[in-house]
């Protein structure tokens, strides 16, 4: 580049958590701004994408795509297999779309309001709307899904398959958004280099799409891939030279010094041999330069300046900091977290961490911090809590940690006094034999003691676990489930999943030692999650059991507090005690169903339909059968019910509170002869009883808004004479 100062744009691609900024770009930005003279800009394409699609306009466009697909199915033969699944997804989303489109922008605004994080019902309403908006958007792009876990699971594992997908604007919303809205803004910046940080599997497809578009539109710009996923791929890169169709360089492992050195080489034209951690192509060969680790005490605090902090779906930014790199235990057989730092544990001086917090408070008035370590050592926690209190720093924070004997009751009390609001524990299993198989290194008796101590001192906690570890029995899985359900009270949250075999983990390196086998196919060199046999027969059932138990114990099924920014913000704004009082209800005092109205009291009882109900007219039934029908979706119940024309007519009469006697009079007046009236009146009580049994009609307690229709034309106008 002839000695010219290098301008680099760092990009965090979709799809990732939209509640807070991730720390990879700020860490690189801080280092480059402090150590080099290059121009560094950072762009969060993930949050820009989410704000682009989570709008009334975006949801209505998705609803139109869904309607077009449903029209196609209406002209098809009997649906089977994948077609039946798609039809079910489309009908469900089409019924939710009218309500979601009207509520989505208010929900986004609510998630950016402090008041929302003081009221669980308000938070639940906003989070539910966002979740259902993502459901509608996903349905419109079926089989592509915007849900993080589903997108990660569906990621192709070859360069060719990823490239084909990434280049197809009809397959997902990413290529269109990137090509039409994001990349033009990058072009106007005229960068010499673009760095794409791929932290999660759910980002691989969008990252590839972005890289391909950049290579096409900015051929003179160096494209660099890095992040945790690039580190996962490191051992297979010689087998996939085609990956350099996406990029010019890869930087696996830690990127600060490596990226600075690469930019200097690009600036001066010097050899790339001295660039640490670099992977590139030369003379038809894949070259891997020596790997080095950073001195984390020499690194600056992450620099979040330039990120769109007001766009995140939270009332204020929750900033990520690190107190360590690597895991001080590093012994869990299933673990492949942070391959960039595996086996190279380093601890940042707690005094420097305190300075990092002070800097974030000075720059951004930061009130909430997450320590993003794999697990924070008890020694570090002890020193941090002492320093925070000594400095008088007012901050709410959370971190991940292990069940350690060093987590004494006194230490946990000090953590609470220093602003700790939530602790995330890698429980994994409560069965002693399984913990031993996993090499967790946990003393079983410490688990319950530590959780009781957290409750006693007002710290919320989250239990991370999974079922189906090789060798786990159904009885042992149930032991874990029973323990966890017993913890579902107070300010406790649970995150449960199913065992996945990840590349780079000890069990993946020696599967036979754990009684499993896997297909290691060179064609799937980019796979991060590896298929294995045998699969657990009980894992999915246990996850569903915990979900049912949670639903039975909470009045807030759509809040899903766990480890994201929303949990920490709620604990900060409303307090841990508010979570403890409101999140769960005592099982024995759970809400009971409303007493049914006996038929002999109907003459005096006034009924009304629920407030938010959507009508759908489908050429097929909900299960994809040949016969179509009328469907009413009740938003409060989150339930779709197929109705006859007469039943829908009856339901519509209860737009305002009415007695059954009044409805009977309407039926009589609507019929043209006495015989029809007799038949209709005989069936009226049965229809009303069924509507009440399904929850669509309830006792009147006030006026209700009119039914919402999925079409522009009034459904009632198409029904004609109800009898």
Secondary structure as GFF3:
##gff-version 3
##sequence-region A 1 723
A	DSSP	beta_strand	7	12	.	.	.	ID=ss1
A	DSSP	alpha_helix	23	35	.	.	.	ID=ss2
A	DSSP	beta_strand	39	44	.	.	.	ID=ss3
A	DSSP	alpha_helix	45	53	.	.	.	ID=ss4
A	DSSP	alpha_helix	56	74	.	.	.	ID=ss5
A	DSSP	alpha_helix	81	111	.	.	.	ID=ss6
A	DSSP	three_ten_helix	114	118	.	.	.	ID=ss7
A	DSSP	alpha_helix	120	140	.	.	.	ID=ss8
A	DSSP	alpha_helix	148	153	.	.	.	ID=ss9
A	DSSP	alpha_helix	159	166	.	.	.	ID=ss10
A	DSSP	alpha_helix	174	177	.	.	.	ID=ss11
A	DSSP	pi_helix	178	182	.	.	.	ID=ss12
A	DSSP	alpha_helix	183	189	.	.	.	ID=ss13
A	DSSP	beta_strand	193	197	.	.	.	ID=ss14
A	DSSP	three_ten_helix	201	203	.	.	.	ID=ss15
A	DSSP	alpha_helix	204	217	.	.	.	ID=ss16
A	DSSP	beta_strand	222	226	.	.	.	ID=ss17
A	DSSP	alpha_helix	228	233	.	.	.	ID=ss18
A	DSSP	three_ten_helix	234	239	.	.	.	ID=ss19
A	DSSP	three_ten_helix	241	245	.	.	.	ID=ss20
A	DSSP	beta_strand	249	251	.	.	.	ID=ss21
A	DSSP	alpha_helix	256	268	.	.	.	ID=ss22
A	DSSP	beta_strand	278	282	.	.	.	ID=ss23
A	DSSP	beta_strand	285	288	.	.	.	ID=ss24
A	DSSP	three_ten_helix	296	298	.	.	.	ID=ss25
A	DSSP	beta_strand	319	321	.	.	.	ID=ss26
A	DSSP	beta_strand	324	325	.	.	.	ID=ss27
A	DSSP	beta_strand	346	347	.	.	.	ID=ss28
A	DSSP	alpha_helix	350	364	.	.	.	ID=ss29
A	DSSP	beta_strand	368	371	.	.	.	ID=ss30
A	DSSP	alpha_helix	378	391	.	.	.	ID=ss31
A	DSSP	beta_strand	396	401	.	.	.	ID=ss32
A	DSSP	alpha_helix	409	417	.	.	.	ID=ss33
A	DSSP	beta_strand	420	428	.	.	.	ID=ss34
A	DSSP	alpha_helix	432	438	.	.	.	ID=ss35
A	DSSP	alpha_helix	444	456	.	.	.	ID=ss36
A	DSSP	beta_strand	460	467	.	.	.	ID=ss37
A	DSSP	alpha_helix	474	486	.	.	.	ID=ss38
A	DSSP	beta_strand	492	498	.	.	.	ID=ss39
A	DSSP	beta_strand	501	502	.	.	.	ID=ss40
A	DSSP	alpha_helix	506	509	.	.	.	ID=ss41
A	DSSP	three_ten_helix	511	514	.	.	.	ID=ss42
A	DSSP	beta_strand	517	518	.	.	.	ID=ss43
A	DSSP	three_ten_helix	522	524	.	.	.	ID=ss44
A	DSSP	beta_strand	529	530	.	.	.	ID=ss45
A	DSSP	beta_strand	532	533	.	.	.	ID=ss46
A	DSSP	alpha_helix	539	553	.	.	.	ID=ss47
A	DSSP	alpha_helix	565	573	.	.	.	ID=ss48
A	DSSP	alpha_helix	576	582	.	.	.	ID=ss49
A	DSSP	three_ten_helix	587	589	.	.	.	ID=ss50
A	DSSP	three_ten_helix	599	601	.	.	.	ID=ss51
A	DSSP	beta_strand	606	609	.	.	.	ID=ss52
A	DSSP	beta_strand	613	618	.	.	.	ID=ss53
A	DSSP	beta_strand	629	634	.	.	.	ID=ss54
A	DSSP	beta_strand	639	643	.	.	.	ID=ss55
A	DSSP	alpha_helix	645	653	.	.	.	ID=ss56
A	DSSP	beta_strand	658	659	.	.	.	ID=ss57
A	DSSP	alpha_helix	660	670	.	.	.	ID=ss58
A	DSSP	alpha_helix	674	693	.	.	.	ID=ss59
A	DSSP	beta_strand	697	699	.	.	.	ID=ss60
A	DSSP	beta_strand	708	709	.	.	.	ID=ss61
A	DSSP	alpha_helix	715	719	.	.	.	ID=ss62
###
